[in-house]
Amino acid sequence: MKYLTVSQMKKVEKEANEKGVSYEQMMETAGKGVGQIVADNYEDVPRRGVLGLVGPGNNGGDTLIALEYLARQGWKALAYCIRPRLEKDALAQRLRSAGGELVAAAEDKDGETLEAWLSESDVLLDGLLGTGTRLPLKPEFAQLLNRVAAFQPGPQVVAVDCPSGVDCDRGTVADETLAADVTVVMQAVKAGLLKFPAFNKVGRIEMVDLNLPSELAGLEDSHARVLDHDIVAGLLPERPNDAHKGTFGTALIVAGSINYTGAVLLAGRAAYRIGTGLVRMAIPGPLHLALAGHLPEATWVILPHEQGVISANAGDVLIRHMERVTAMLVGPGLGQENTTGEFLQHVIGSKPSRAAKGTIGFLSGPQENNETNSVHIPPLVIDADGLNLLAKIPDWSNSLPRPAVLTPHPGEMARLTGLTSEEIQQDRLAVAKKYAAEWDAVVVLKGALTVVAAPDGAASIVPVATPALARAGTGDVLAGMVCGLLAQGVEPYAAACAAAWIHAEAGLAAAEWVGGTASVLASDVLDAVPEVIQGLQ
């Protein structure tokens, strides 16, 4: 789904009209699409009653067409019009001809008809106000929405293009706005719907394709999209029947310290769950005994350490274990000690580090060649403490091997950019795009409505915000999934998009499993990943 501002959408509609798809045709397609979505989603409701709040603009027209469609499908279709629909109004006449009923709000001053119709309806179509809304609402609109909200329990709410009272650019919301169960957008998701507080009112997003001409300049103006099932299904690698483990790559995960052992397991398991053929875990020596039995599928690289954290002289050991590695993750649970920072600086620059001693589990025997500048670093993901350590390296962005994927939450993004978390959160999309281009890296700005941005200006938004993912360890799961897809040969931007969407959907599935968001653990999210992937096949 495309992600457009209101002005961009108006440009698209104008251009489509000029190329032969009239505004009337677009409205017809939009209305019938809404009707079809209601019929598909609510086919088992008991009364098959639908009430539309009909405004004076295009959303009102879409709603009347949707009501007519449903009336012809056997629904009891009712239109409550904020402004009188004149007898010569063709859409009103069509609804009447299909068996629907209409009333003007001015004719129902005591609200008896509205209340009676609400009691007869399973679904409420919110077509009162459209994408051009500016706040505050006029009293007549606010009063009607308040009356509807006061009726409890009310019908399921389906918003037509946007919930009435949402500013579709800024994401601000009128106090009177009804929370939708489903918002049916036309051709594209309007920018404000994926901002807070508006997103709290949106519910599930579905889209009607308006069948517009291909290659409209207005659609090309936006390089942002909203990820969905179909997009992500197309990003996953094929899994041929004659495959072997080498077909699906080798992920090298550099993680862990004496205080953060769990991050290792979460990232390693996530890389396997997303389909990687072999996961190689590079960890400080003291962690191996505690971890190895919990992930028997992995192979292990034992790195030199200082008091349980990876030491500066571990770089050469790691580099000599990169054979056949097709992607590498650095960061989960590393800690932020200076010696580990030196190690990271050596690795991303492929520079020789202090010679490692020839002890068991480390680099044994004499080193024939300590010149590691020519070492090829595989596609790289940097996460968690890896990012915090990266921020301390002078001119770090120019040292990154390409391609690289960075997966910061707002706090880590603040340390990398010098911005405050508040500044980042004010316009997450713009910030992610700016620094992806500046750093020549894929940026996954985590959090509610995760943004994935590529160096070429492309960006994707995950339309999920859930406290189920507000838990320690969920970032380690995401990072392992990104690395696992990279290891399988998926391009960095595509890998980041697919992993972020699957991760978010797994969070929703985990919350459903355990009976609420408060009790979800990162391991629950990880356990839900196979179910989400199965749904994509």
N, C-alpha and C positions, 0 to 999 in steps of 0.2 A: 504494500500500500504506500502510495506517495504521501509525503508530509508537506503541506503547503500553508502559507499564510492566507488570510482572507483576500488580500489584494492579488496574490498569485492565482488563487482559484477564480477570481473574477476575470483575470486575464485569460485563463484557460477557457472559460465559458464564452467569452467574447470571440476568441479566435476560433473555437469550434463552430459558433454561430456563423461566422464569416466563411467557414469552409463547408457549410451545408447542413450542419446539425443544429436545428433551430432551438431557441430557448424552450419552446413548447415541447419539442421532442425530448429534450433533456428532462423536463419536468415529468413527462409521461413515463420515461424510463425510470426515473427516480421513484415516483409514486408506486409503480407496479413492483419495483424492487423491494421497497419497504413492505408492501403487502405480502410478497412472496416470503420474505424473511419471517414475518409474523406467522404466516400460515405454517411454515416449516418448523418454527421453534415452539409454537403453542398449539399444535394440532390436537393435543389430548386434553385441552382445557374443558371444563364441564359445560359452560353455557355458550361458548363460542360467541361471546359478546365483545365488541371492540368500540371504545369511545375515543374520538379524536378531539384534541384541543386545537382549534383551527385559527391561526393568526391571519393577518392581512397580507402577508408577504408570500414569497415563493415556498416557504416551508408549509404554509397553509394549503397552497395548491398541491404540493406533494402529498400532504395528508389526506386531502379529499380524494385524490386518485387512489391512494392506498386503501381508503375506506370503500371506495367503489369496487376495487378488485376483491376485497374480502367479502363484500356483500354478495358478489356474484359467485363466491365460493361457499355461500351458505351461512356466513356470519351475520349476526345482528350488528349493523354498522350505524353508529351514532356520531354526529358532528356537532360539537359545541363551539360556536363561532364567536370570537371576541368582538368582531365587527359584523354587521349584517351582510350576508351574501345575497346580493340582489337576485331577483327572479331571473334576470337575464344572464346571471353567472353560469357559464356553460358547465363548469366542474360541479357546481351545486346541483344543477339539473341532472347531470349524469348520475350523481349519487342517488338522487330521488328515484330516477328511473330504475336503478339497480335494487331498489327496496330499502335504501337507507333513509335515515331521518336527520333533520337539521333543526337547530334552534339557535337564536342569537342570544348572547348573554344579557343584552338589554331587556329581553322579553322574560327573563328569569331572575328578577331582582331579589327574590327571597331564596334563590338557590335550590328550590325543591326539585326542579328538573335535573340539575347537575347531580344532586345527591342520589336521585332515583337511578339515573343513568350509570353513575359510578357503581352502584350496588348491583347492576345488571351486567357489568363488564368484567371480563377476565384480563383484558389488555387495555392500556391507555397509550394512545399515540400522542406524544408531546410535539405538536407542530405549531406552537404558539409564536415563538420567536426564532430567528435564524442566526446566521453567522455574523451579521452586521450589528448585533446588539451592543449598545453602550449603556453603562450603568450610571445612576440607579434606574430601575425600571419605572415606567409610568404606573400610576396608581391602579389603573384598570387591570393591567397585567399582573401586578403584584397581588392584588386582591384575589384574582381568579386562582393563581397558583397556591396561595395560602388556603383557599377553600378546598382545593383538591388535596393538599397535604393533610388537612385536618380530618379527612375521611379515612378512617382506619377500621379494618385492614383494607388498604386500597388495592387496585389492580396492578399487575406487572406494568412497568413503565418502559416504553420504547421511545427513545428520543429520535426525532427526525433531523439528521445531520448534526445536531448538537442539543444538549439540554437547554431549555429556555432560561435565559438569564446568565449564560456563560459568555464572557468576552473571549471570542475564538482566536484572538491574537495574544492577549496578555495572560489569559488563564485565570482572571479574576471571576468571582461568582456572586450573583445576587443572593441575599439571604433567603429569598423565596424560591430559589431554583429547586426543582424536584430531582431527586437522585434517580437516575435511570438504571434499569437492569441491563438494558442493551442500548447502545447508540449506533444507529445506522448512518454511516457517513456516505457522502456522494463523491465517488471517484478518488477522494483523497482525505486523509485525516487532517483536520485543521490544527494549526500549531498550538493554539491555546488549550486544546483538549488534553494534550500531553504535558501540561504544566499543573502545578498545584496552586490553589486548591481545586481547580476545575476537574482534575482527574478523579477526585473523590466522588464526583457526580456522574461520571461517564458510564460505569459498568463495563460490560463486554463490548468490544468494538467489532462491528461487521460492516462490510462495504458493498455498495451497489456500483457496479461498473456501468457508466453512462454510455458506453459504446461510442466514444469520441474518436475522431480521426487520429491516425497514428502520427507520431513525430510532431506533436504540437509544441511550439516553442515555449509556451507557458509551463508545460510539464517538465521540460528540460531545464528550466530555470532552477528548479530545486534538485539538489543532489542528495537530499535526505529521504529516507523511506522508513516505514514502520514495519518491523519484522512480523511475519505471520507463518502459519503452518506451511503453506505452499512454498514460500521463499526458502525457508530453512530446509525443507525436504530436498530441494534442489541443490543445496550446498554440500550435503553429505556424500562421502565417497562410496563408490560401489563396492560390494563385497562378493566377488566371484566365488563360485563353488570350488574352483581348483586353487584357491588361495593357500598360502602358507604364512607363518608368522612374519616372514620378511616382507610379504606383500603389504602389511599394515604398519611397517616402520618400527623404529626404536626411539622411545622417548627417554631422555636422560634428565632426571630430576635432581637438582642440587638443592637440598633442603635440610632443615632441622638444626637444633642445638640442644643442649642439655635441658633447657627450660621449656622447649617447644617440640616435643616428640610427635604429638598427634598430627601436626601439619604435614609431616612426611607421609604418613599413612593415607590421609585424606587426598593429598595430591596424587600419590601413586595409584591409589584405587580409582580415582577419577579418570586418570589417563587410560587405565585398562577398560573401565566401563564405557568409555566413548569409542573404544574399538581398536586401540593400539596393539600391535603384535607383541612387542616386548617393552617392558619398562625397566630401566636401569636406575637404581637409586644411589646417589652420591651423598654420603652423610658423614658427620664426625664419628670417629671410631667408637666412642662410648655408647652410642645409640644402637649399634648393630644388634647386640644380644637381646635388647628389649624389643626390637622391632621385627627382626627377620621372621620369626614364627607367625607374625600377624599378616604378612604379605608374602606367602610362599611362592607366588608367581613371579616375583621380582628377582633381578640379580642386583648385586650390591657392589659399590665402589667405596672403600673405606678411606676417608680423607684424613690427613693430619689435622690435629686439633690443638687448641690451647684451652684447657679447663672446660672442655665440652663444646667449644664453638670452632667452626672451621678456621684454620689458621692461614696466614698470608702465604705460606709456602706450599699450599695445597693446589695451586694453579697448575703446575706441571703434571701432577698426578691426574687431575681431572682431564686435562687436554689429551693425555695419553690413553684415556679411556673413551675417546670420542669416535672411535672407529665404528662405522655403520650407524652412528646416531643420526637420526633424521630430524630431530627437534630437541630443544633443551629448555627447561624451566629452571630459573634461579630465583630463590627468594623465600618460599614459605618456611616460617619458623627459624630463619637464620640467626636472629638477634642482630644487634647493631654495634657490636664491638669493632674497634678499629682494625684488628687483625683480619676480620672477615671482610671489612671494607677494602683492605689492600688486596685480598684474594679476588674480590669482584673486579676491582680495577685491572688486575693482571689478566683476568679471563676475558673481559669485554674488549681489551686491547690486544689480546693474544700476545702478551709480553712475557718474557721469562721471569719467573719468580725465584726466590731463594731456593737453592737445591734441596729437594726432599731427601730425607734419610732413607736408606735402603732397608727399612724394617718391614716385617710381614704385614701384608694388607695394604702397604703403601706402594711406592715405586721401588721395585727391587732391582738390584744390579746397577752397574754404571750407566749413566746417561750418555748415549752416543752423540746426541745433538740437543742442546738446550735452546736452540733458536726456534722459538715458537711464533715469531711474527708472521710466518706464512701459514699457520694453522687456520683451517677453515672452520669458523664457528657456525654450527647449523642454525636454522631458523630458531629464534630465541624469544622466550617469554620471560619478563621480569615482573615479579609480584611482591607484595608485602614488604618485608624488611629489605629485600633486594632493591626496591624503589627508594626506601629511606636511605640506604647506603649509596645508591646511585646519586641522590641529590647532593651528597657531600663531595662528589668527584668533580673537579674543575672541568668545565667544558664537556660534560659527560655526553651530551647529545651527539657530539661529533665523534665520540669513541664507540658509539653503538654499532655493532655489526648490522648490516641490512640483509633481510628484513628483521624487524623486532616488533614485538607486541608488548605494550606496557598496560598493566591492569590496576590503576590506582583507584582507591576510594577518595572522596573529596579531601580528606586530611592529607593523604599522600600526594594528591595532586597539588595541594597548597605548598607542600615542601618542594616539589619539583618546579613550580612556576613562580613562587613568591607572592601569589595572590592569597587572599583569605578564603577560607571555606565558604563564607557567605557570598563573596564575589563569584566564586565558581558555581554555586547553586543558583544564582540569579539567572544565568543563561548557560546551562550545562552543554547544550548543543554547540553554541558558538565557541565556548572555551575548548571543548574537545577537538573541534575542527581546527581551530587556530594552532593548537600545539601539536596536533598530528602533522600538520604541514610544516611547522617550524622545526620539529624534531625528526621529520622524515620517518615516522614510525606509526604503527596502528595504536590508537589509544582507546582503551576500554574504560570509560569513566563509570565506575560502579555506583550502585545505590538505586533508589527508587527510580524507575524509568531509565535504566542503564543506556548509555550512549556509546556507540562504537564508531570511531572516526578514522578515516584513512588519509594518507598524505596527499592524495590527489583531490581531496575535497568531498569525497563520498562519505555519507554518514548514515547510520541506522539507529533506530530507537527500539528498545524492547518495551512493549506496552504493558508492563507488569510492575506493580508496586505492592509488596507484601511484607509485613513484619516477620513472616516465616524465615526470611533470608537475613534478618538482622540478628545474626548469631555468629559467634566466633567459629571460624573454620569454614564457613561457606565460601569465602574468597579463595581458600586453598583448593576447594573442589572445583571452582570455576577455572582457576589457573591450570590445574591438571587437565581439565577438559580441553582448554585451548591448546595446550602443548600436545595432547593426544591427537587432536585433529591435524595440527601441523605435521606431526610425525607421519601421518598417513598421506601426506602430500597435498592437503588442502591449503590454498593460498592464505596468507596471514589475515587479511580482512575478512574473508569468508569464514575462516576457522573461528575468529573472534565473534563474528555475528552468530554463527550456529551455536557455539558453546554458550554464549550469553543467553540466547533464547531458550535453549534446552534447560539450562540451569534455572532460569526463572520459572519455567513451567514445572520443573521438578520441585521447586519450592512450594508452588501451589498444590501439587499432588501430595507432597509430604504433609502439608497442613491438613488436607482432607483425610489422610490416613490416620494421623494421630489425634484428630478431633479438634484441631485449633492451631493457631499460629504460635501461641506462647510456648508450646512444648516441643516444637520442632528442633532437632539437633542437626548439625551439619552432616552427620552420617545418615540421617533420614533423607536429606536432600539427595545425597549420593545414591542411596538405595532406590530412589524414585526415578533416577536417570534411565534405566532400562525401559520402564513403562513409557516414558516420553518418547524415547527413540523408536519403540515399537509402533507408536502412534504415527510416526512419520513415514513408515515403510508401506 
